[in-house]
């Protein structure tokens, strides 16, 4: 016998909250990228500054990846943000508390994607343990 696997409502809610939140983060990141900097001096950025900015870009990319591969994208985002903080401390020999604002925007949707993935996996395992039932995904 084959049963249709029905995702728990909590998974759907977590997934959509994470997606809407990640859209907001992506829009804000794009605004920062395409808004002119009034304090810019016209000098090119140093390599380490480009490297540090690219790590934030990779974290945002991780949120986009989480739309397709929830677990991979969420873990990628969390790891990149963490590595970015370590790299900043190693390169600049200081840590700025204001970077926690970036954490507050980027990490919660990644955690929500992880929770949705975890809950769905547990529900699939539970459904697959019923004797004589194969699980098909809806």
Secondary structure per residue as TSV (DSSP state, phi and psi in degrees):
chain	resnum	aa	ss	phi	psi
A	1	X	-	360.0	146.5
A	2	X	E	-121.8	128.9
A	3	X	E	-109.4	150.0
A	4	X	E	-85.6	124.7
A	5	X	E	-78.1	124.7
A	6	X	-	-105.2	121.0
A	7	X	-	-65.4	141.7
A	8	X	-	-63.5	148.1
A	9	X	H	-60.6	-33.3
A	10	X	H	-62.6	-34.6
A	11	X	H	-65.4	-44.4
A	12	X	H	-63.0	-43.6
A	13	X	H	-63.5	-48.1
A	14	X	H	-59.9	-43.6
A	15	X	H	-62.4	-44.5
A	16	X	H	-74.0	-35.1
A	17	X	H	-62.9	-43.4
A	18	X	H	-63.9	-40.2
A	19	X	H	-66.9	-44.5
A	20	X	H	-64.3	-42.3
A	21	X	H	-62.3	-43.3
A	22	X	H	-66.6	-33.1
A	23	X	H	-61.6	-44.1
A	24	X	H	-59.6	-43.3
A	25	X	H	-64.5	-41.9
A	26	X	H	-65.4	-41.6
A	27	X	H	-62.3	-44.4
A	28	X	H	-63.2	-42.1
A	29	X	H	-62.0	-41.9
A	30	X	H	-65.8	-35.9
A	31	X	H	-62.7	-41.7
A	32	X	H	-64.1	-37.7
A	33	X	H	-69.1	-44.0
A	34	X	H	-98.2	0.2
A	35	X	S	-89.0	130.5
A	36	X	-	-65.5	144.1
A	37	X	-	-90.1	115.7
A	38	X	T	-71.7	-15.8
A	39	X	T	-100.0	5.3
A	40	X	-	-66.0	140.5
A	41	X	-	-97.1	-8.1
A	42	X	S	89.8	-6.2
A	43	X	-	-80.3	146.5
A	44	X	-	-68.1	152.2
A	45	X	-	-73.2	147.0
A	46	X	-	-71.9	158.1
A	47	X	H	-58.6	-42.0
A	48	X	H	-66.1	-31.2
A	49	X	H	-71.2	-39.4
A	50	X	H	-63.2	-42.0
A	51	X	H	-60.7	-45.6
A	52	X	H	-65.4	-41.3
A	53	X	H	-66.6	-35.4
A	54	X	H	-67.6	-28.5
A	55	X	H	-67.0	-38.0
A	56	X	H	-64.8	-40.5
A	57	X	H	-60.2	-39.1
A	58	X	H	-66.2	-36.1
A	59	X	H	-64.4	-40.7
A	60	X	H	-65.9	-39.5
A	61	X	H	-60.5	-37.0
A	62	X	H	-59.4	-38.1
A	63	X	H	-65.0	-37.5
A	64	X	H	-65.5	-40.8
A	65	X	H	-63.9	-30.3
A	66	X	H	-66.9	-19.0
A	67	X	T	-66.8	-30.7
A	68	X	T	-98.9	-52.4
A	69	X	S	-117.7	93.0
A	70	X	H	-56.6	-54.4
A	71	X	H	-63.5	-47.5
A	72	X	H	-61.9	-49.0
A	73	X	H	-62.6	-40.5
A	74	X	H	-67.7	-46.1
A	75	X	H	-64.5	-40.8
A	76	X	H	-58.2	-46.0
A	77	X	H	-61.7	-47.9
A	78	X	H	-64.2	-42.8
A	79	X	H	-65.1	-43.7
A	80	X	H	-65.3	-42.2
A	81	X	H	-62.9	-41.9
A	82	X	H	-64.4	-45.0
A	83	X	H	-63.8	-34.0
A	84	X	H	-62.8	-41.6
A	85	X	H	-66.8	-40.8
A	86	X	H	-64.2	-45.0
A	87	X	H	-62.8	-40.9
A	88	X	H	-61.9	-44.6
A	89	X	H	-64.0	-40.8
A	90	X	H	-69.6	-36.1
A	91	X	H	-80.8	-39.0
A	92	X	H	-106.6	-7.1
A	93	X	S	57.9	33.2
A	94	X	-	-155.5	165.4
A	95	X	-	-133.6	133.9
A	96	X	-	-107.7	124.9
A	97	X	G	-63.3	-28.7
A	98	X	G	-62.4	-18.1
A	99	X	G	-65.7	-17.6
A	100	X	H	-64.1	-22.6
A	101	X	H	-63.6	-37.7
A	102	X	H	-66.5	-41.9
A	103	X	H	-59.2	-42.9
A	104	X	H	-64.9	-25.2
A	105	X	H	-89.9	-37.4
A	106	X	H	-94.3	-37.6
A	107	X	H	-71.9	-41.7
A	108	X	H	-56.8	-45.0
A	109	X	H	-64.6	-32.8
A	110	X	H	-64.0	-41.5
A	111	X	H	-66.3	-38.4
A	112	X	H	-64.0	-40.2
A	113	X	H	-62.4	-41.3
A	114	X	H	-63.2	-43.3
A	115	X	H	-62.6	-44.2
A	116	X	H	-60.8	-43.6
A	117	X	H	-63.5	-42.7
A	118	X	H	-65.7	-45.8
A	119	X	H	-63.8	-40.4
A	120	X	H	-66.1	-40.6
A	121	X	H	-61.2	-44.2
A	122	X	H	-63.1	-40.5
A	123	X	H	-66.2	-38.0
A	124	X	H	-66.1	-41.9
A	125	X	H	-62.4	-42.3
A	126	X	H	-64.5	-41.7
A	127	X	H	-68.3	-34.9
A	128	X	H	-73.9	-18.6
A	129	X	T	-79.8	-10.5
A	130	X	S	-68.0	128.7
A	131	X	T	-65.0	133.3
A	132	X	T	80.2	9.6
A	133	X	-	-117.8	130.8
A	134	X	E	-102.3	146.2
A	135	X	E	-102.6	125.1
A	136	X	E	-108.4	139.2
A	137	X	E	-84.0	140.4
A	138	X	-	-92.1	360.0
